[in-house]
Every structure is written in structure tokens, then in C-alpha cells.
Amino acid sequence: MAKNLIIYYSRKGENYFNGSIRSIEKGNTEIVAEYIQEAVGGDLFEVDTVKPYAASYSTCIEEAKQELRTNARPELKKYLSDISAYDNIFVCGPCWWGTFPMAIFSQLDKLNFAGKKVIAVMTHEGSGLANSERDLKTHCPGATYGKGIAIHGSSVKESKEEIFAWAQAQVK
């Protein structure tokens, strides 16, 4: 049986929902990561930065834009060093300026993806998968790639069945 790893970054607190800002206790991407784990099993790894992003959503997206412009690699509180025990790697994050948060790449750039299947998961409010699949191919050399999924962030809780069916199809 294939072993799965679910790497994710998720924003709690102020988030953008259908044109307005509201505060949430659990980030949308974390909910999706948990659904994937429930659907196919596996280990969760949360990407968590040493320096937190701003509590204000507006300030946070400006920080994210600056990180993207400078190709930053924010320091993480902990890193995975070895993924050799895993077959499938789900990489989950919110769409920040057309791709994953740079903190995701802080982790991915330290791993050997040879022989692994990598699958993009993006939560968004209108951007879909954006450049996430293309960017994974740059940061996960040697991997094969599954079919990514984009989940509208404000509809995450209503998307459980869709996520289950998609995740199960990825690990067959």
C-alpha cells in the first residue's frame, strides 16, 4: 500500500472570502489537508514560519508579494529532511500571487523527490491552480505528477466528497 505525505501551509485568522475579509479559527488549506488524510491516510506536515505573517490580511498579502518578488525562502520552525518512506506527496497551500506561499518552497527545496508522485492542492478565491503545478515541477525534480485540484476557499467545508474522490483517484 502506498504511503502518503501531506505537506501544507494554511492561514488562520483574517482571510479573504468572496470579496470580504473575515476571521477563521482553522485555515481552509488545513481543512483540505485533513480531508485528504481522512480519504487516503498518511502523515500531515504543517509548514510553519519562524517569523509569523502579519495578522492583518492586507499586510500579509503585501508580505507575500515581497517574498515572491525576491524569491525569498522564509525560515521554518522545523523541516522534513527525508521523504524516502513516502510514495505520494500532496503539496497544499493557498494561492498567493499565483503560486504557493514561499514558505512551501523553503521546505520543498530541501527534499529529494526522485521517484515520488507529487500532487498540487491549491485553495483560492478565484485563481484556481494558477502556476502551482508548473512551480512544483521546478522545485520537485525527479518526481512524477498527479492531477492537481483547486478548491474554492470559502467552499472548503462543502467540498469534502469532491476532495475524497479526487484524493482516492490520485493514489491508485
Backbone as numpy.savetxt, mean C-alpha at the origin, in Angstrom:
# Nx Ny Nz CAx CAy CAz Cx Cy Cz
1.17 -24.81 -0.07 0.33 -23.63 -0.07 1.21 -22.38 -0.07
0.85 -21.41 -0.88 1.61 -20.18 -1.01 1.56 -19.37 0.28
2.65 -18.74 0.59 2.71 -17.86 1.76 2.64 -16.41 1.30
1.81 -15.63 1.97 1.52 -14.26 1.57 2.02 -13.25 2.59
2.52 -12.13 2.06 2.92 -11.00 2.88 2.16 -9.78 2.38
1.61 -9.03 3.31 0.85 -7.83 2.98 1.58 -6.64 3.61
2.27 -5.87 2.77 2.98 -4.67 3.20 2.04 -3.49 2.96
1.86 -2.65 3.98 0.93 -1.53 3.77 1.34 -0.29 4.54
0.98 0.84 3.97 1.01 2.11 4.68 -0.42 2.63 4.67
-0.88 3.14 5.80 -2.25 3.63 5.89 -2.28 4.88 6.77
-3.09 5.83 6.36 -3.21 7.09 7.12 -4.47 7.09 7.97
-4.26 7.29 9.27 -5.37 7.50 10.20 -5.57 9.00 10.35
-6.64 9.39 10.97 -6.88 10.82 11.21 -7.52 11.47 10.01
-7.12 12.71 9.71 -7.74 13.46 8.61 -7.45 12.79 7.27
-8.52 12.56 6.50 -8.43 11.98 5.16 -9.44 12.65 4.25
-9.20 12.52 2.98 -10.08 13.09 1.95 -11.14 12.06 1.59
-12.41 12.46 1.64 -13.54 11.59 1.32 -14.50 12.34 0.42
-14.58 11.95 -0.85 -15.57 12.51 -1.77 -15.67 14.03 -1.69
-14.54 14.71 -1.71 -14.55 16.17 -1.76 -14.49 16.88 -0.43
-14.44 16.14 0.67 -14.34 16.80 1.97 -13.32 16.06 2.84
-12.94 16.70 3.92 -11.97 16.13 4.85 -12.73 15.63 6.07
-12.41 14.41 6.49 -12.99 13.90 7.72 -11.97 13.04 8.45
-12.15 12.86 9.72 -11.21 12.11 10.53 -11.68 10.67 10.69
-10.74 9.74 10.54 -11.06 8.32 10.69 -10.10 7.67 11.69
-10.60 6.70 12.44 -9.79 6.02 13.45 -8.84 5.01 12.84
-9.25 4.37 11.75 -8.43 3.37 11.07 -8.37 3.76 9.61
-7.17 3.76 9.06 -6.99 4.14 7.67 -7.62 3.16 6.70
-8.04 3.67 5.56 -8.67 2.84 4.53 -7.78 1.71 4.05
-6.50 2.00 3.86 -5.59 0.97 3.36 -5.39 -0.13 4.40
-5.39 0.22 5.66 -5.27 -0.80 6.71 -6.48 -1.75 6.66
-7.66 -1.22 6.44 -8.85 -2.06 6.33 -8.72 -3.00 5.14
-8.26 -2.49 4.00 -8.08 -3.34 2.82 -7.04 -4.42 3.10
-5.92 -4.06 3.74 -4.88 -5.04 4.07 -5.45 -6.15 4.96
-6.27 -5.79 5.92 -6.89 -6.78 6.80 -7.86 -7.68 6.02
-8.60 -7.12 5.07 -9.48 -7.93 4.23 -8.67 -8.94 3.42
-7.54 -8.50 2.88 -6.69 -9.41 2.10 -6.20 -10.54 3.00
-5.75 -10.19 4.19 -5.29 -11.22 5.13 -6.41 -12.20 5.46
-7.59 -11.69 5.67 -8.74 -12.55 5.98 -9.07 -13.45 4.80
-8.93 -12.95 3.59 -9.29 -13.70 2.38 -8.29 -14.79 2.03
-6.98 -14.49 2.19 -5.97 -15.44 1.70 -4.93 -15.83 2.74
-5.04 -15.29 3.94 -4.03 -15.56 4.96 -2.78 -14.76 4.69
-1.85 -14.83 5.60 -0.58 -14.15 5.43 -0.25 -13.24 6.58
0.91 -12.64 6.46 1.43 -11.76 7.49 1.27 -10.30 7.07
0.89 -9.47 8.02 0.77 -8.03 7.79 2.06 -7.35 8.24
2.52 -6.38 7.45 3.64 -5.53 7.86 3.25 -4.09 7.59
3.13 -3.31 8.67 2.77 -1.90 8.53 4.02 -1.05 8.39
4.07 -0.26 7.34 5.13 0.71 7.13 4.80 1.92 8.00
5.73 2.26 8.89 5.50 3.33 9.86 6.75 4.20 9.90
6.58 5.48 9.62 7.71 6.39 9.55 8.17 6.86 10.93
9.46 7.10 11.05 10.02 7.65 12.29 9.43 9.04 12.53
9.47 9.87 11.49 8.88 11.20 11.59 7.45 11.11 11.05
6.47 11.28 11.91 5.08 11.17 11.43 4.74 12.27 10.42
3.85 11.92 9.52 3.31 12.95 8.62 2.41 13.88 9.44
2.20 15.06 8.95 1.39 16.05 9.65 -0.02 15.52 9.91
-0.60 15.94 11.03 -1.98 15.55 11.35 -2.96 16.19 10.37
-2.65 17.39 9.91 -3.49 18.09 8.94 -3.36 17.41 7.57
-4.47 17.03 6.99 -4.44 16.39 5.67 -3.79 17.30 4.64
-4.15 18.57 4.63 -3.59 19.50 3.65 -2.08 19.61 3.78
-1.58 19.68 5.00 -0.13 19.73 5.20 0.51 18.42 4.80
-0.12 17.32 5.14 0.41 16.00 4.80 0.59 15.84 3.29
-0.40 16.26 2.51 -0.26 16.06 1.06 0.84 16.95 0.49
1.10 18.07 1.12 2.23 18.91 0.69 3.56 18.23 1.04
3.61 17.62 2.22 4.80 16.84 2.59 5.02 15.70 1.60
3.95 15.01 1.26 4.04 13.90 0.32 4.52 14.38 -1.06
4.03 15.53 -1.49 4.45 16.08 -2.78 5.95 16.38 -2.77
6.42 16.97 -1.69 7.85 17.30 -1.57 8.68 16.02 -1.57
8.24 14.99 -0.86 8.96 13.71 -0.86 9.05 13.12 -2.27
7.95 13.19 -3.00 7.94 12.67 -4.37 8.91 13.46 -5.24
8.86 14.78 -5.14 9.75 15.64 -5.95 11.23 15.34 -5.71
11.57 15.03 -4.46 12.97 14.79 -4.12 13.33 13.31 -4.09
12.37 12.46 -4.45 12.57 11.00 -4.42 13.08 10.57 -3.04
12.48 11.12 -2.00 12.89 10.88 -0.61 12.62 9.44 -0.20
13.36 9.00 0.80 13.14 7.71 1.43 13.04 7.96 2.93
11.82 8.26 3.41 11.66 8.51 4.84 12.11 7.30 5.67
12.76 7.59 6.79 13.21 6.52 7.67 12.00 5.86 8.33
12.07 4.53 8.43 10.99 3.76 9.05 11.38 3.32 10.45
10.37 3.09 11.28 10.61 2.61 12.64 11.18 1.20 12.63
10.78 0.39 11.66 11.34 -0.95 11.52 11.26 -1.33 10.04
12.12 -2.26 9.67 12.21 -2.72 8.29 12.14 -4.23 8.24
11.55 -4.75 7.19 11.70 -6.16 6.86 13.06 -6.31 6.20
13.78 -7.37 6.52 15.08 -7.57 5.88 15.08 -8.78 4.96
14.11 -9.66 5.13 14.11 -10.90 4.36 12.67 -11.32 4.05
12.39 -11.53 2.79 11.06 -11.99 2.39 11.14 -13.35 1.69
12.24 -14.06 1.92 12.45 -15.34 1.22 11.37 -16.38 1.53
10.72 -16.29 2.67 9.69 -17.27 3.04 8.35 -17.04 2.32
8.23 -15.93 1.60 6.95 -15.56 0.99 6.94 -15.80 -0.51
5.76 -16.12 -1.02 5.56 -16.30 -2.46 4.92 -15.06 -3.08
3.90 -14.54 -2.40 3.12 -13.40 -2.90 3.29 -12.21 -1.96
3.57 -11.05 -2.56 3.74 -9.83 -1.78 2.70 -8.81 -2.26
1.73 -8.52 -1.42 0.74 -7.48 -1.70 1.32 -6.17 -1.18
1.40 -5.16 -2.03 1.92 -3.86 -1.63 0.75 -2.88 -1.67
0.39 -2.37 -0.50 -0.85 -1.61 -0.34 -0.56 -0.20 0.17
-1.19 0.77 -0.46 -1.03 2.14 0.00 -2.06 3.06 -0.59
-2.18 4.25 -0.02 -3.05 5.27 -0.60 -2.35 5.90 -1.80
-3.11 6.40 -2.73 -2.55 7.10 -3.89 -2.19 8.51 -3.47
-0.89 8.77 -3.40 -0.39 10.10 -3.07 0.37 10.61 -4.28
-0.21 11.54 -5.00 0.41 12.15 -6.17 0.75 11.11 -7.24
-0.15 10.15 -7.43 -0.01 9.21 -8.54 0.76 7.95 -8.25
1.16 7.74 -7.01 1.89 6.53 -6.67 1.76 6.26 -5.17
2.52 5.28 -4.70 2.55 4.97 -3.28 3.27 6.08 -2.51
2.99 6.22 -1.22 3.81 7.11 -0.39 5.27 6.68 -0.47
6.17 7.62 -0.44 7.60 7.31 -0.55 8.07 6.37 0.55
7.39 6.35 1.69 7.75 5.44 2.77 7.64 3.98 2.32
6.71 3.67 1.45 6.60 2.30 0.90 7.90 1.95 0.18
8.43 2.88 -0.61 9.66 2.61 -1.35 10.86 2.51 -0.41
10.81 3.20 0.75 11.86 3.03 1.75 12.00 1.56 2.11
10.89 0.87 2.22 10.92 -0.56 2.54 11.25 -1.41 1.31
10.56 -1.19 0.21 10.74 -2.04 -0.95 12.18 -2.06 -1.45
12.84 -0.92 -1.42 14.20 -0.82 -1.94 15.20 -1.67 -1.17
14.83 -2.17 0.00 15.74 -2.98 0.83 15.53 -4.48 0.64
14.61 -4.89 -0.24 14.23 -6.30 -0.35 14.63 -6.91 -1.68
14.79 -8.23 -1.68 15.09 -9.00 -2.88 13.79 -9.65 -3.35
13.30 -9.23 -4.52 12.02 -9.71 -5.04 12.17 -10.82 -6.08
13.36 -11.34 -6.27 13.56 -12.40 -7.26 12.65 -13.59 -6.95
11.86 -13.98 -7.94 10.98 -15.12 -7.80 9.69 -14.86 -7.03
9.44 -13.64 -6.64 8.22 -13.29 -5.90 7.17 -12.75 -6.85
5.91 -12.94 -6.48 4.79 -12.32 -7.21 4.38 -11.09 -6.40
4.39 -9.93 -7.05 4.07 -8.67 -6.39 2.76 -8.14 -6.95
1.90 -7.68 -6.06 0.56 -7.23 -6.46 0.29 -5.85 -5.85
-0.08 -4.91 -6.70 -0.37 -3.54 -6.26 -1.79 -3.42 -5.73
-1.92 -2.70 -4.62 -3.22 -2.38 -4.03 -3.20 -0.90 -3.71
-4.15 -0.17 -4.28 -4.16 1.29 -4.10 -5.55 1.72 -3.63
-5.59 2.47 -2.53 -6.82 3.14 -2.14 -6.73 4.56 -2.69
-7.87 5.11 -3.08 -7.85 6.39 -3.78 -9.21 7.06 -3.70
-9.26 8.29 -4.13 -10.53 9.02 -4.23 -10.76 9.48 -5.66
-10.23 8.75 -6.61 -10.46 9.08 -8.02 -9.29 8.77 -8.93
-8.14 8.41 -8.38 -6.93 8.20 -9.18 -6.75 6.77 -9.66
-7.53 5.83 -9.14 -7.34 4.43 -9.52 -5.96 3.94 -9.11
-5.38 3.05 -9.92 -4.04 2.53 -9.64 -2.94 3.53 -9.99
-3.30 4.56 -10.77 -2.33 5.59 -11.20 -1.05 4.92 -11.69
0.10 5.31 -11.17 1.39 4.76 -11.60 1.92 3.65 -10.69
1.08 3.14 -9.81 1.56 2.19 -8.80 2.15 0.93 -9.41
1.51 0.36 -10.42 2.04 -0.87 -11.01 3.36 -0.61 -11.72
3.45 0.47 -12.46 4.70 0.82 -13.13 5.81 1.02 -12.11
5.52 1.73 -11.03 6.53 2.01 -10.02 6.97 0.75 -9.28
6.07 -0.20 -9.07 6.48 -1.45 -8.44 7.48 -2.18 -9.32
7.29 -2.13 -10.63 8.23 -2.80 -11.54 9.63 -2.20 -11.44
9.72 -0.93 -11.13 11.01 -0.28 -10.94 11.64 -0.69 -9.61
10.84 -0.80 -8.56 11.35 -1.02 -7.21 11.37 -2.49 -6.78
10.84 -3.37 -7.58 10.80 -4.80 -7.23 11.38 -5.64 -8.37
12.65 -5.41 -8.74 13.22 -6.15 -9.86 13.26 -7.66 -9.58
13.05 -8.43 -10.64 13.08 -9.88 -10.52 11.75 -10.50 -10.16
10.76 -9.69 -9.87 9.44 -10.20 -9.50 8.60 -10.44 -10.75
7.54 -11.20 -10.57 6.44 -11.24 -11.52 5.33 -10.42 -10.87
4.33 -10.08 -11.67 3.32 -9.14 -11.15 1.92 -9.68 -11.37
1.12 -9.57 -10.31 -0.29 -9.93 -10.41 -1.09 -8.73 -10.87
-2.39 -8.95 -10.97 -3.32 -7.89 -11.38 -3.64 -7.02 -10.17
-3.28 -5.77 -10.22 -3.53 -4.85 -9.12 -5.01 -4.51 -8.98
-5.32 -3.90 -7.86 -6.69 -3.47 -7.61 -6.67 -2.06 -7.01
-7.62 -1.25 -7.43 -7.81 0.09 -6.89 -9.17 0.12 -6.21
-9.17 0.53 -4.96 -10.40 0.58 -4.17 -10.65 2.03 -3.77
-11.83 2.51 -4.10 -12.22 3.87 -3.72 -12.23 3.94 -2.20
-11.42 4.83 -1.64 -11.22 4.87 -0.20 -12.48 5.02 0.61
-13.38 5.89 0.17 -14.59 6.10 0.95 -15.59 4.95 0.79
-15.26 3.96 -0.05 -16.12 2.79 -0.23 -15.47 1.50 0.28
-14.37 1.62 1.00 -13.62 0.45 1.44 -14.50 -0.54 2.20
-15.26 -0.05 3.15 -16.04 -0.96 4.01 -17.10 -1.72 3.21
-17.53 -1.17 2.10 -18.53 -1.85 1.25 -17.87 -2.72 0.18
-16.55 -2.81 0.16 -15.83 -3.50 -0.90 -15.26 -4.85 -0.47
-15.65 -5.34 0.69 -15.06 -6.57 1.23 -15.19 -7.75 0.27
-16.37 -7.99 -0.28 -16.56 -9.13 -1.18 -15.70 -9.00 -2.43
-15.63 -7.81 -2.99 -14.79 -7.56 -4.18 -13.33 -7.84 -3.87
-12.86 -7.37 -2.72 -11.46 -7.57 -2.33 -11.19 -9.05 -2.09
-12.10 -9.75 -1.43 -11.93 -11.18 -1.19 -11.78 -11.94 -2.52
-12.70 -11.72 -3.45 -12.67 -12.44 -4.73 -11.38 -12.12 -5.49
-11.00 -10.85 -5.53 -9.78 -10.44 -6.22 -8.55 -11.08 -5.57
-8.43 -11.00 -4.24 -7.25 -11.53 -3.55 -7.12 -13.04 -3.77
-8.23 -13.74 -3.68 -8.19 -15.19 -3.88 -7.75 -15.54 -5.30
-8.16 -14.75 -6.28 -7.74 -14.99 -7.67 -6.26 -14.73 -7.86
-5.65 -13.86 -7.05 -4.23 -13.54 -7.20 -3.31 -14.63 -6.71
-3.76 -15.45 -5.79 -2.88 -16.46 -5.17 -3.08 -17.86 -5.73
-3.91 -17.99 -6.76 -4.15 -19.31 -7.37 -2.98 -19.72 -8.20
